[in-house]
Amino acid sequence: MNEIPQELASNAVKAFLTSQYDKKTDTEQKQLAKAIESSDHEKITELKETLAAAKERYSPANWVTDATNRMAKQLNFGTHISKGVHPDAKGDNVSFKPTNDFPETIIGTHSIDSSYIDANGNAAALPLAAFFDFTVDETTKIRDLILADDPNFIASLASDQILANTYHQAFKTALQNIIDEPITHERNKQTLWVTNAYEVSDLDALEYINIVPLYPSVLTHEIYQRINRLKFSDENKTARDNRFKKTAEQQPYVSLNDLATLQLGGTKPQNVSLLMSKQGGRNYLLPSLPPIIKQDRAFKLSKFADSIFGTGMEYNAREAIQSIFKSIKDPRNVVDVREARKRAIDEVLYQIFSAAEDIRTNLPAGWSKDYELNRYEKLWLDPKRADLEGEEDFKSEREQDDAWHGKIVHGFARWLNTLMQAEFKVIASDFGDAEHLDWEREIEDMKKRYERAGKGVFL
């Protein structure tokens, strides 16, 4: 802990109690200001009495006495909590401090420099946790002053030095949570770890260490906060929103995929712990799956295909197409379902444009002469052919982009409508002109987004 000025240490308790008083009486203070403005003397008297009582309750002498005699005995502090394993578990919490010889190869709570500490117990005693967590300056909290035995802070707890030392020791004992005889509970899990498996052959001679895992709530809360800062910061949100805006400055942004959420505490996460309450019971689970090795599925255009929109493209984009089917089968007409359908269609279009770009870039000029592809898709997919000698007609047709662009958009819509009708035979007649126009609008929207990003798809 950095050394802080004497005045800050001496006034830490008063600063905290002032903040608590202002927070708890904000409504009454505003009402008093209005009552004074309107000369409502009866209301003024009533509010002043209420505020005076609150002032007395948050005076250092009264609050510190209550905090040490009641709150400190009703809260259990720690970095690892028992109730995180089961909300009804009544085992001990543990404040973990690694020893100097702790292996560097083991990753855990000790690996992060976290300013958090967790607590659970009587909810009425949680203001003590807020007291310990109160910020004195940029690098120091009240609990740092307590654990460092700061003399100026101790002196501020009471005018009588012996009483001040008693209060300080009560706070320090609660924070340190030193356990001589740890207590577990039937709701806690247990793991029996064999210590002599290779030394004995008789099962009865096996020896075990009984391991009782606790929930590392400080570590998980730190991870929760860091992920939220990455995903939902104003900078990241702006960068994501600007990715398709041609006039906006393009900045990298963070996407965290395959996150799962574990809910602890049900509707009352405060029963688990203070930090769990701040998270609303939500805990992020990072993906820990083995890598999936996929075969190369680069799109190959058949020489005999008359269109890129065929069975080959259906296979290439099959996962996204299945997602469209799934969204159509969902009977709910809610925003999440409509957005899922939109994302799936966008993914189909992305697969089509990626395959088209690969063909346009990597195949030699004039390759389309040997293919049965329809004329307007040749104009799209073989742009370098226009530069060849003897291809003046091809170049002239290609420059009339309004004509063949529209045919490609129409071809995509007809292909997707055909897939829908084949999948939903009972309602095949429902996929008519309206849906056809929807598919056309989707490809037009995607085309415009690419163009705004400087990536034309029909160039």
C-alpha angles and dihedrals in degrees: 000000000000116000110260129201117275092239093058092049092046094049098041094100093046092048091052094047091048090053091048092047092050092047095048096042100038093114094047092048091053091047090051091052090053092046091052090048091053094039092237096163096180092054091044091055092047094049094045090054091050092049092045090054090049090047089054092048091052096045112121094243095053100036098045091048091052092044094055099037098042117007097046089056094048100051129071114205128199150126091241119044133200097212091060087073092048126354091225095051113119099192125125126281116228131216102210120213116173119225123236092258094053108134113258090214092068114089121205146108090321090061094070130065096227127174093201130103125180132221141180138177131085108016090215088065096053093100085077089062089051088050093054090047095049113125115237096178137340094291105023136073129186091256089059089057090049095049092044091053090233105196095209092053093046091051090054093059095074140350090238107074095210091052091046090054090049091053091047092051091050090053093045093049091051092049097046093046093195109192121201097176110025117214125213130186139221089252092058118092122240133205122196110215115197113224102182104034094132096042103059135042099196115087091214090059095058116118126207143195110218107223118197109193117214127197112262094221096166091055094045092046091052090050090047092053094046094049091049091050090051096045103036107029116127090242093054093045092050092048091051093047091050098050094098097033109105094199096048125089109256115232130176115258136194125246119184110197131192096023115160128196127223115200116213126187096019111230092346109053088161086075088065100048147306095266091046089055090052088054093049087239092295119136123181120230115202118215112265099174126133114257117271111228108210126197118243105271098179108161114255118198115218117230089226097049115109093202141024086229099080144096092304092058090043089058093043092055097031097124093053091044090053088052089055090051090050093052092049091051091053106099094205118101096205135133094254093055094046091048091049089053091049092050091049092051090047089053091052089051091047090054091049095048092045092052091046092050091050091053094045093049105039107033117084122256111277097020091132092069089080095046132086090224116139115261100252093051089050087055088053102041102036103048095152090062088075089068095056123103113263094022097102092124091052091050092048092050091047092055089058089074098159090069101050096033089062092049091054091050089048091048092053092050092048091049094049092046090052090053090051093049091049092050096043102039094162092059098027091125089060090069097079140127095319094056090042089057090047091057090048091051090051094055091044090052092048091047091053091049091053091047092051087053090051094252108116113192099199099043 
